[in-house]
């Protein structure tokens, strides 16, 4: 039974890669030559984990009335763990030992968390910004850290220039957050 499950997982991973490669080859303006299929996979997976992160945050804070710093922490840890596992297994297809990789990853995640997420989130909530916008803003700040974190953790590097091409300015959520300040 385990062999069938493993084969099914491999087929999903292969289909995911084929999908990413097909999309990248159809990108306009020659972007297919600079955007790696793994970058698209990274974006898709982290888009999913962002949704999971925000859902957990909302459920904990709005639903269960957990304090914002605790809700942010729980959502952040779940999203980062999910992101790591999905990117490692599905996107980068890594089967290497995780010992050193996880240690470096955890250090970078902790520094990122303390500096950008908990610090920024707590400060902005303290001045009255809605917690979901605050969490969203913190995620945009950490977006660039994903690439550095993954590279330091030994995952295959993404193209740094693509991040600049894909997000030349602030997103609508950040702009909306500024307008509400």
Secondary structure, DSSP 8 states (H G I E B T S, - for coil): -HHHHHHHHHHHHHHHHHHHHHHHHT-TTTGGGTS-HHHHHHHHHHHHHHHHHHHHHHIIIIIT---HHHHHHHHHHHHHHHHHHHIIIIIS---S--HHHHHHHHHHHHHHIIIIIIHHHHHHHHTT--HHHHHHHHHHHHHHHHHHHHHHTT-----HHHHHHH-SS--HHHHHHHHH-
